[in-house]
Amino acid sequence: MDIPLTPLDPWIAESIDRLFLRDAAIRDPLRIGSRDEIERAQNYLLRRLIRHASLYSPFYRDRLDGKDNIPLEELPFISPSDLAQYGQRFLTVSQSEIRRVVTLWTSGTSSIPKRVFLTDDDIEATREFFLHGMTTFTAPESRVAVFMEGASPDSIGDVLRSALDERRCETRVFGLVDDPAEAASNIDEFRPSVVVGLPVQMAKVAALSRHEPESVLLSADIVPWALRRRIKRLWGCRVFSHYGLTESGWGCAVECQALRGCHVRELDVLLEIVDEKGNVLPDGEWGEVVITMIRRLSFPLIRYRTNDEGRVLKGSCPCGSPLKRIEVKGRLPERGAGGVPIRLYDVEEILWNLPWVEDFRLSLQHVDQGHATLFLTIAANENRKGLSEEAVDLLKQCPGMPEKIIAMVVDVLAFESPKGKRDWEN
C-alpha cells in the first residue's frame, strides 16, 4: 500500500516559495524538491534571525555581535537556566506586542520559572503547523476530542481547536484528565473519530470507554512503544506521536502515516543533535536535542539545549518527504549503576509491557557516595502474589539500573497518579 506524503511537505514547499517570492504554481505536484531546498531556506532564515537578534535583543546583542556569517555549530548554546534568568532580555519587541506568556518551572534553577513569550505571529505559526499536522489523520468535518489544557485563550487546546475550525471539525477541548471514568464517558457521549492527549492518560481512558476512535495523537510526554501498543489493542485505532516543547510554541514534529519518526517543521525549527561536549552528531546517533527557532524574531531561541534525548533518523521517510524525522526518548539519561546511563524511557517500556500495571510513580535517589536506590510504587489491576518481584526482576535487566530497588504494589483505587510530565521524581 502506498503511504501518502506527509501534509507538512506541500505546506513547507509553499512557504519556501513565498519566502523567495516564487510562484508556487510552477510546482507540479506541490512538494519539496530536495534537502538542498530546505537547507537553503533555513540558512537564509538563520542569517536573518542572527542579524535581528544581535540588533534588538539585549540578551543576544553581545553574544552574536559580528557573528552573522559563522557556521551554526560555532554559535554559543543557550540553556533552560538562561531562559529562567534572562527571559525578558531575549525579547526584541515591546511587552505590548506579547499575546501570551507561558510560565514553566525548571529544576536546577533555584525554583526560578522560565517564561516563553509569544506574539500573534508566533501563535499563528503554531496554529498553521497544528492544522497541517492534524490533516495527516483528521478528515474534514471530523469530531475531535482534545484532552489537553484549553481553558484559557491561546492555550494549546484553544489553538488546536482554532486550527481544526479550518477543516470544519467539531472540536471539544475537555482539558487534562483528572478522572479517567469521566473522560471515557465524555468520549462515549461525543463519539470522536480523533482523540488527542497525554500517553498515560489516554491508555487509562481507552481501558474504560466503549467508543473506539479511528486515530489517537499522543503528545506532551514520553511515548513508549508499549503504551502505543496498549492503546492500539484497546481501541483498535492508529496511534500517532507528536514531539513538541513549550519553548517551540508547543509544535515541533509529528508522525505521518508511515509511523517512522516525527517530521520536523523545518522552516520554523532548525534541529541539531549534539553530544555532551556540544559536538554535532550525524544522523542515527543519540544525543541531546537542540533547537533554533529560525522564523520567530520576537523571542529568539538560538541553539537552545532542550535536555531531551533524541536522534535524527537516517534517510528519507517511506512517505517520500525529505523533511527530517526525529525520534525522542524523553529527558536525557541519569547516571546509573557503574556510571552506565539509565533512561526513564527504558523503565517505562518495561513496566507498561506488564498487562497488570495500571500506573506507577518512582523516585531515583543518589545516596551513599553516589550509590542509587530506585523507589517504585505500582498501581495494579489484579491482586496476586509476586507482582512486585516480577517487576523488579525485569527492571534489573535495564542498563544502569541500581542494585537496590524498593518496590510496592498497591490497588488502583489507593493510588494517586503523578501530575504532569513524568521524571525521576514523579
Secondary structure, 3 states (H helix, E strand, C coil): CCCCCCCHHHHHHHHHHHHCCCCHHHCCCCCCCCHHHHHHHHHHHHHHHHHHHHHHCCCHHHHHCCCCCCCHHHCCCECHHHHHHHHHHHCCCCHHHEEEEEEEECCCCCCCEEEEEEEHHHHHHHHHHHHHHHCCCCCCCCEEEEECCCCCCCCHHHHHHHHHHCCCCEEEECCCCCCHHHHHHHHHHHCCCEEEECHHHHHHHHCCCCCCCCEEEECCCCCCHHHHHHHHHHHCCEEEEEECCHHHCCCCEEECCCCCCEEECCCCEEEEEECCCCCECCCCCCEEEEEEECCCCCCCCCCEEEEEEEEECCCCCCCCCCCCEEEEEEECCEECHHHCEECHHHHHHHHHCCCCEEEEEEEEEEECCCEEEEEEEEEECCCCCCHHHHHHHHHCCCCCCCCEEEEEEEEHHHCCCCCCCCCCCC
